[in-house]
Amino acid sequence: MFDNGAVTGPDVLQPRLPSPVQEVRDERFGDRGVRLLLKRDDLVHPELVGNKWRKLVPNLAAAGGRPVVTFGGAYSNHLRATAAAGRLLGMPTIGVVRGHELADRPLNPSLARCAADGMRLHFVDRSAYRRKTEPATLAAILRACGAPDAYVVPEGGSNAAAVRGCRALGEELGERADVVAVACGTGGTLAGLAAGLPDGRRALGVAVLKGGFLTGEVRRLQEEAFGSPRGDWQVTDRFHCGGYGRVPAALEAFAADFERRHGLGVERLYVAKLLHGLLVLTQEGAFPPGTTLAAVVTGRPFPPG
């Protein structure tokens, strides 16, 4: 797929596609007449988990072996996945990290994993990071990274290529569920998922960041990827728990309880908020009896240390 020197195509990594679908028997849903399925995108690949595979692979193909520059915070799942992809496929990667002050501190486990996978880390101050999509600021960052001609993947990996890659997620589910829900950071997975679902099925995005910007962003991404909005979808902003990275005690207790009930590790920043939101909506009667609900598991817990 790639043809630049030693760079290897992603097909050699043997992704598990389509990802499996697992039914979860949970009386909190069942008592309301709702059937809960888990779309196990966390099992697509050991290191390029779930939507990271679907979003990154089209972008790596477009990079054609050029260095890949992307962006994220100190605990970014996207940075870790990009670094892993670079190591596995022999592609140079550079991670632009929000927070210049972090350059003088020991790397946390997430950034240490990126560095171990060969990603070069470049720390920028928060003001410049906020302006990273402005052409002049982006050009200055790329020059500072020593990669002015690099292929740029946006924060979270959501662009037109990623959205088109995520369309397969909806196609894989087909008519197995009436409602398909996914946790949303930048909106790319929801934009592609909704476009891939057949008529009569709808997608629900559970925002994990506060700000109420995702509806407009998903619409923009669909227009960029497909030329117009696609599918039946909506976003709920009720379950971000105060913002990205916020895991209050009640959410931690919910995730731990779900793990005990079903023997499934629950990633806290995205998947826990998704599952908790779906339980609350189910108990409020948002889904009529007889509804089959599918939750997309987009990540797995990051091991400590």
C-alpha positions as CSV (number, residue, x, y, z in Angstrom):
1,M,0.0,0.0,0.0
2,F,2.9,2.4,0.8
3,D,5.8,2.5,-1.6
4,N,8.4,4.7,0.1
5,G,11.5,2.6,0.9
6,A,11.0,0.2,3.8
7,V,7.5,1.4,4.7
8,T,5.1,-1.5,4.9
9,G,1.4,-1.4,4.2
10,P,-1.1,-1.7,7.1
11,D,-2.6,-4.9,5.7
12,V,0.4,-6.8,6.9
13,L,-0.7,-6.0,10.5
14,Q,-3.7,-8.4,10.1
15,P,-6.5,-6.4,11.6
16,R,-9.5,-8.2,12.9
17,L,-12.1,-6.8,10.6
18,P,-15.0,-6.8,10.8
19,S,-14.7,-6.5,14.6
20,P,-16.8,-8.8,16.6
21,V,-20.2,-8.0,18.1
22,Q,-20.9,-9.2,21.6
23,E,-24.3,-9.3,23.4
24,V,-24.3,-8.2,27.0
25,R,-27.0,-9.4,29.2
26,D,-27.6,-6.7,31.8
27,E,-30.9,-6.5,33.6
28,R,-30.7,-2.8,33.9
29,F,-31.2,-2.7,30.1
30,G,-33.2,-5.9,29.8
31,D,-35.8,-4.8,32.3
32,R,-36.6,-1.9,30.0
33,G,-36.9,-4.2,27.0
34,V,-33.6,-3.0,25.5
35,R,-31.0,-5.4,24.1
36,L,-27.4,-4.2,24.5
37,L,-24.7,-5.2,22.0
38,L,-21.0,-4.2,22.2
39,K,-19.2,-3.6,18.9
40,R,-15.7,-4.7,20.0
41,D,-13.6,-2.3,18.0
42,D,-11.1,-2.6,20.8
43,L,-10.2,-6.0,19.4
44,V,-9.3,-4.7,15.8
45,H,-5.6,-4.7,16.6
46,P,-3.5,-5.1,19.8
47,E,-1.9,-1.6,19.4
48,L,-4.1,0.3,16.9
49,V,-7.3,-0.1,18.7
50,G,-10.7,0.5,17.3
51,N,-11.4,3.8,15.7
52,K,-7.7,4.6,15.8
53,W,-7.2,1.9,13.1
54,R,-10.1,3.1,11.1
55,K,-9.1,6.8,11.2
56,L,-5.3,6.4,11.0
57,V,-4.9,3.9,8.2
58,P,-6.4,6.1,5.4
59,N,-4.2,9.0,6.6
60,L,-1.0,6.9,6.7
61,A,-1.7,5.7,3.2
62,A,-2.1,9.4,2.1
63,A,1.2,10.3,3.8
64,G,3.0,8.0,1.4
65,G,6.0,7.5,3.7
66,R,6.5,11.2,4.6
67,P,6.9,12.0,8.3
68,V,3.6,12.2,10.0
69,V,3.0,15.2,12.4
70,T,0.0,15.1,14.7
71,F,-1.2,16.7,17.9
72,G,-2.5,15.8,21.3
73,G,-2.4,16.4,25.1
74,A,-0.2,14.6,27.6
75,Y,-2.5,11.6,27.8
76,S,-3.7,11.4,24.2
77,N,-4.8,8.0,22.9
78,H,-4.4,9.4,19.4
79,L,-0.7,10.2,20.0
80,R,-0.1,6.7,21.3
81,A,-1.8,5.1,18.4
82,T,0.1,7.2,15.9
83,A,3.4,6.4,17.5
84,A,2.6,2.7,17.5
85,A,1.6,2.8,13.8
86,G,4.9,4.6,13.0
87,R,6.9,1.8,14.7
88,L,4.9,-1.0,13.2
89,L,5.0,0.4,9.6
90,G,8.4,2.0,9.6
91,M,7.2,5.6,9.4
92,P,8.7,8.6,11.2
93,T,6.2,10.3,13.5
94,I,6.3,13.6,15.4
95,G,3.9,14.4,18.2
96,V,3.1,18.0,19.0
97,V,2.2,18.0,22.7
98,R,0.1,20.7,24.3
99,G,2.0,22.3,27.2
100,H,5.5,23.7,26.8
101,E,6.1,23.2,30.5
102,L,5.9,19.4,30.1
103,A,9.3,19.5,28.3
104,D,11.1,19.9,31.6
105,R,9.2,17.2,33.4
106,P,9.6,13.4,33.4
107,L,7.4,11.8,30.7
108,N,4.2,10.3,32.0
109,P,3.5,6.7,31.0
110,S,1.5,7.7,28.0
111,L,4.1,10.0,26.5
112,A,6.9,7.6,27.5
113,R,5.1,4.9,25.4
114,C,5.0,7.3,22.5
115,A,8.8,8.0,22.8
116,A,9.6,4.3,23.2
117,D,7.7,3.7,19.9
118,G,10.0,6.2,18.2
119,M,7.8,9.2,18.1
120,R,9.7,12.5,18.4
121,L,7.9,14.7,20.9
122,H,7.7,18.5,20.4
123,F,6.2,20.5,23.2
124,V,4.5,23.9,22.4
125,D,2.9,26.5,24.7
126,R,-0.8,26.4,25.1
127,S,-1.4,29.6,23.2
128,A,0.3,28.3,20.1
129,Y,-1.4,25.0,20.5
130,R,-4.8,26.7,20.4
131,R,-3.8,28.4,17.1
132,K,-2.4,25.3,15.5
133,T,-4.9,25.2,12.7
134,E,-3.9,28.7,11.6
135,P,-1.7,28.4,8.5
136,A,1.1,30.7,9.8
137,T,1.2,29.0,13.3
138,L,1.1,25.5,11.7
139,A,4.0,26.4,9.4
140,A,6.0,27.7,12.3
141,I,5.4,24.5,14.3
142,L,6.4,22.3,11.4
143,R,9.6,24.3,10.9
144,A,10.4,24.0,14.6
145,C,9.9,20.2,14.3
146,G,12.3,20.1,11.4
147,A,9.6,18.7,9.1
148,P,8.2,21.5,7.0
149,D,6.9,19.0,4.3
150,A,5.4,16.5,6.8
151,Y,1.9,15.0,6.4
152,V,-0.3,16.6,9.0
153,V,-3.0,14.6,10.9
154,P,-5.3,16.8,13.0
155,E,-5.7,16.4,16.8
156,G,-7.8,13.3,17.3
157,G,-7.2,12.1,13.8
158,S,-10.5,13.4,12.4
159,N,-10.4,14.7,8.8
160,A,-12.1,13.7,5.6
161,A,-9.9,10.6,5.1
162,A,-10.6,9.4,8.6
163,V,-14.4,9.9,8.2
164,R,-14.4,7.8,5.1
165,G,-12.4,5.1,6.9
166,C,-15.0,5.1,9.7
167,R,-17.9,4.6,7.3
168,A,-17.1,0.8,7.3
169,L,-18.0,0.7,11.0
170,G,-21.6,1.4,10.1
171,E,-21.5,-0.9,7.2
172,E,-20.3,-3.8,9.4
173,L,-23.1,-3.3,11.8
174,G,-25.7,-3.1,9.0
175,E,-29.1,-3.9,10.4
176,R,-28.0,-5.6,13.6
177,A,-29.0,-2.6,15.8
178,D,-31.6,0.1,15.8
179,V,-29.4,2.7,17.5
180,V,-25.6,2.7,17.4
181,A,-23.8,4.8,20.0
182,V,-20.2,6.0,20.1
183,A,-18.2,8.2,22.4
184,C,-17.1,11.4,20.7
185,G,-14.0,13.6,21.1
186,T,-13.6,15.2,17.7
187,G,-16.6,13.7,15.9
188,G,-14.9,11.9,13.1
189,T,-16.0,8.4,14.1
190,L,-19.6,9.5,14.5
191,A,-19.5,11.3,11.1
192,G,-18.3,8.1,9.3
193,L,-20.4,5.7,11.3
194,A,-23.7,7.5,10.6
195,A,-22.8,7.6,6.9
196,G,-22.3,3.8,6.8
197,L,-25.6,2.8,8.6
198,P,-28.5,1.7,6.4
199,D,-31.7,3.6,6.2
200,G,-33.9,3.4,9.3
201,R,-31.0,3.1,11.7
202,R,-29.6,6.0,13.7
203,A,-26.4,6.9,15.4
204,L,-25.9,8.6,18.7
205,G,-22.7,10.5,19.7
206,V,-21.9,10.8,23.4
207,A,-19.7,13.8,23.8
208,V,-16.7,13.4,26.2
209,L,-15.7,17.1,26.1
210,K,-17.8,20.0,27.1
211,G,-18.5,22.9,24.8
212,G,-21.4,21.9,22.6
213,F,-19.4,22.2,19.4
214,L,-19.7,18.6,18.1
215,T,-22.9,18.8,16.2
216,G,-21.5,21.5,13.9
217,E,-18.2,19.7,13.7
218,V,-19.7,16.4,12.7
219,R,-21.8,18.2,10.0
220,R,-18.6,19.9,8.7
221,L,-16.7,16.7,8.6
222,Q,-19.5,14.9,6.6
223,E,-19.6,17.8,4.2
224,E,-15.8,17.6,3.8
225,A,-15.8,13.8,3.3
226,F,-19.0,13.3,1.3
227,G,-20.1,16.7,0.1
228,S,-23.2,16.8,2.3
229,P,-24.6,15.6,5.6
230,R,-25.3,11.8,5.8
231,G,-27.4,9.5,7.9
232,D,-29.6,10.0,10.9
233,W,-27.5,11.1,13.9
234,Q,-27.5,13.3,16.9
235,V,-25.1,14.3,19.7
236,T,-25.8,14.4,23.5
237,D,-23.7,16.7,25.7
238,R,-25.1,15.4,29.0
239,F,-22.4,12.9,30.0
240,H,-19.0,14.5,29.7
241,C,-18.7,14.6,33.5
242,G,-17.2,18.1,33.5
243,G,-14.9,17.7,30.5
244,Y,-12.2,15.6,28.9
245,G,-10.1,13.6,31.4
246,R,-12.7,14.1,34.2
247,V,-13.5,10.8,35.9
248,P,-15.5,11.6,39.0
249,A,-16.1,9.0,41.7
250,A,-19.5,8.1,40.5
251,L,-18.3,7.4,37.0
252,E,-15.4,5.3,38.4
253,A,-17.8,3.3,40.5
254,F,-20.0,2.7,37.5
255,A,-17.1,1.5,35.3
256,A,-15.8,-0.8,38.0
257,D,-19.2,-2.2,38.5
258,F,-19.7,-2.8,34.8
259,E,-16.3,-4.6,34.7
260,R,-17.3,-6.9,37.6
261,R,-20.7,-7.7,36.0
262,H,-19.4,-8.5,32.6
263,G,-15.6,-9.3,32.8
264,L,-14.8,-6.5,30.4
265,G,-12.2,-3.8,31.0
266,V,-13.8,-0.4,30.6
267,E,-11.6,2.5,29.3
268,R,-12.5,5.5,31.5
269,L,-12.2,8.7,29.3
270,Y,-14.5,7.5,26.5
271,V,-16.1,4.1,26.9
272,A,-17.2,4.6,30.5
273,K,-19.0,7.8,29.7
274,L,-20.6,6.1,26.7
275,L,-21.9,3.2,28.7
276,H,-23.0,5.3,31.6
277,G,-24.9,7.6,29.2
278,L,-26.7,4.8,27.6
279,L,-27.8,3.3,30.9
280,V,-29.2,6.7,32.0
281,L,-31.0,7.2,28.7
282,T,-32.4,3.6,28.9
283,Q,-33.7,4.1,32.4
284,E,-35.3,7.4,31.3
285,G,-37.2,5.6,28.6
286,A,-35.3,7.2,25.7
287,F,-35.3,3.8,23.8
288,P,-38.6,2.1,23.3
289,P,-39.0,-1.5,24.4
290,G,-37.8,-3.8,21.7
291,T,-34.8,-1.5,20.8
292,T,-31.5,-3.2,20.0
293,L,-28.8,-0.8,21.1
294,A,-25.1,-1.2,20.0
295,A,-22.3,0.6,21.9
296,V,-19.0,0.9,20.0
297,V,-16.1,0.1,22.3
298,T,-13.4,2.3,20.8
299,G,-10.6,1.7,23.4
300,R,-9.3,-0.3,26.2
301,P,-7.8,0.7,29.6
302,F,-4.3,2.0,29.3
303,P,-2.0,-0.1,31.6
304,P,-0.5,1.8,34.5
305,G,3.1,2.6,34.9
